[in-house]
Amino acid sequence: MKLGRNFPKVYAVLRELGLDGRALYVERATMANQKVVPLAEVDPASSPYFSLIVVPGQRWQG
């Protein structure tokens, strides 16, 4: 899903489900200025259209 202005809604749902702690925010994937950070570090107002949230399964938790 391309986030953009939907970021606050998606973040709220992940928080309700208890998945926000393991969610990662990806911005401009595969580009030189790619950004991958924990979801909690993102300012919702700065999320561009070409961004997404990845929630790794429990199997992939370190």
C-alpha positions as CSV (number, residue, x, y, z in Angstrom):
1,M,0.0,0.0,0.0
2,K,1.3,3.4,-0.8
3,L,0.9,5.4,2.4
4,G,1.0,9.1,1.8
5,R,-1.9,10.7,3.5
6,N,-3.1,7.3,4.8
7,F,-0.2,6.9,7.1
8,P,-2.0,8.0,10.3
9,K,-4.9,5.5,9.7
10,V,-2.5,2.6,8.9
11,Y,-0.4,3.4,11.9
12,A,-3.4,3.5,14.2
13,V,-4.6,0.1,13.0
14,L,-1.1,-1.4,13.6
15,R,-1.1,0.0,17.1
16,E,-4.5,-1.5,17.8
17,L,-3.3,-4.9,16.7
18,G,-0.1,-4.6,18.6
19,L,2.1,-4.8,15.5
20,D,3.5,-1.3,15.5
21,G,6.6,-2.5,17.5
22,R,7.9,-4.7,14.8
23,A,6.7,-2.7,11.8
24,L,9.3,-1.1,9.5
25,Y,8.8,2.0,7.4
26,V,10.3,2.0,3.9
27,E,10.5,5.1,1.8
28,R,11.8,5.3,-1.8
29,A,12.7,1.6,-1.9
30,T,15.6,0.6,-4.2
31,M,16.5,4.3,-4.8
32,A,19.7,5.9,-3.8
33,N,17.9,7.9,-1.0
34,Q,16.1,4.8,0.3
35,K,15.1,5.0,4.0
36,V,14.2,2.0,6.2
37,V,13.5,2.7,9.9
38,P,11.3,1.5,12.7
39,L,7.8,2.8,12.3
40,A,8.0,4.7,15.6
41,E,10.7,6.9,14.2
42,V,8.6,8.4,11.4
43,D,6.8,11.7,11.4
44,P,3.4,10.9,9.8
45,A,3.3,14.3,8.2
46,S,6.5,13.7,6.3
47,S,5.4,10.4,4.7
48,P,5.5,10.6,0.9
49,Y,3.2,8.8,-1.5
50,F,6.0,6.3,-2.4
51,S,6.4,4.8,1.1
52,L,5.1,1.6,2.7
53,I,5.1,-0.3,6.0
54,V,6.4,-3.8,6.3
55,V,5.4,-6.0,9.2
56,P,7.8,-9.0,9.4
57,G,6.3,-12.2,10.8
58,Q,7.4,-13.5,14.2
59,R,9.6,-16.0,12.5
60,W,11.8,-13.2,11.2
61,Q,12.2,-11.4,14.5
62,G,15.8,-11.3,15.8
